[in-house]
Amino acid sequence: MTTDDSGTARELRLVTGRLARRMRRLLVDAEEGVAFLELAVLHRLDRDGPASPGSLSSDEDVTTPAIAGVLRHLEELGLVERTRDPADGRRVVVTITEAGRRGLRDRGAAVVGRIHTVLRDDLDESEHAALTAALPVLAKIAGRL
């Protein structure tokens, strides 16, 4: 790594961190008050299907009591439901509800819409082209970290 690469690496860390925080804030800022960990659980259930509380705890690298609180809140909001596993009645399975899926779609659309507005209204053609050209490079860096 050259001196210039070191500065670029620091700037990339700062810029992507700021971008991630702002997108996270857009995702979390909603009237229902769903926290980022709760969104992560909803995304996991939507992507991979029903799961046990234990596997969700492991996947998100949080304690069992922490995931229990998350699931309780999501259940109160009607975004997940807990049922007994038909194959093993001792086991609980958590499933995302249609309201949970709809909420994820709405949040995702709101974030993409906000980004689209910034791209359309605040970037000139050369900035837009530079960003478009940088996306594969950013994806490559993300894949190697």
N, C-alpha and C positions, 0 to 999 in steps of 0.2 A: 504494500500500500504506500503510495506517495503522500507527501504532505497535503496536496490538493485532495486526494482521496479521503484523507482523514477528516478534513473540513467538510467535504461533501457528505461523508457518513454521519457526522454530527448534525448537519443541517437536515438531512433526510430523517433522522430520528426525531428531531424537533418538529418538523413540518408534519410528518405522518402521525406523530403523537397528538398534535393539535387537531388535525383532521379527524382522527379516531375519536377524540374526546367530544368534538362538536357533533359528529354523527351519532355517537352514543347518547348525547344529550337530546338530540332530535328523536331518537328511538324511545327514550325513557320518558320524556316530557309529554305526558298525556293525562287526561283527567282521571283515569282509573288508578294511577299511582303504582304502576308495575316497575319494579327495580330491574337493574341490568341482569342480575343472576336469574331472576324469574323469567326474563326474556330468553336467556340462554337455555333454560329448561324447556320453555315452550318451543324454541327452535329445534332442540334435540328431539323432542317428542314428535314434532311435525315431520322432521326429516327421517327419523329412524323407527318411528312407531312406538307402541306401548312399551313401558319399562318399569322395573321395580324401583322403589325409592333408593335402595342400596346401589343399584347401577347408576342412577342419576347422581347420587352423592359422589361416587367414584369418578364418573365422567367429568363432573364439574370441579372435582378436587376440593370438596367442602365436607364438613362433618355431617353425620347423620342428623343431629338436632337442627343444623342449619337448613338442610334440605327439607326436613319435616315442616319447618316454619314457612319455607317457600311454597311447598305443596298445599299447606293449609290456606295460605293467602290466595293462591291461584284457584283453589277449589271454592273459596268464599266468593270469588269474582266470577265463578262459572266458566273458567278458562281450561280447567282440567277436571277429570273425575277419577276417583279411585274405586276400584272394584276388586273382588277376590278373583284370583287366577282360577279358571275352571278346572285346570289340570291339577292344581295344588291349592286347596282352600285356605291353607295357612299363609299363602303368599299374596301380597297386594300388588296390583298392576295399575300404573298411572297412564291415562290416555288423554290426549288433547281433545277438547271439545270443538265443535264447529265455531263457537264464539271465539275460542282461542286461535283457531286458524284464521278467522276473519280479522281478528285484531292484529295478528302478525302481518297479514297481507296489507292491511290499512297502514300500519306503521312503516312497512317497507316502501309502499307507494308514496307516503308522505316524504320520506327521506330522499328517494329518487326524484320526486317532484321538486324538492328544494334544491337538490344538486343541479337538476336540469335548468331551473330558473337562473341559478348563478352562472352556469355555462352559457346560457342564451343571453343573459342581460349584462354580465360583467366581464366576459372575456372577448377580446377581439379575435379575428380570424387566425392570426399568427399564434396567439396564446392557446387557442382551441386546438390548432394543429400540433403545437408542442406537447400539449397534454395528451392528445391522442397517440402521438408517437412514443411518449414515455410510458404508457400503460403496459405494454409487453415487458419493458425493462423492470418496472415496478413488480409485475407478476413474477418475473424471474427471481428478483431479489427476495420477495416473500417466500417463494418456493425453496430457497436455499438457506433461509435463516433457521 
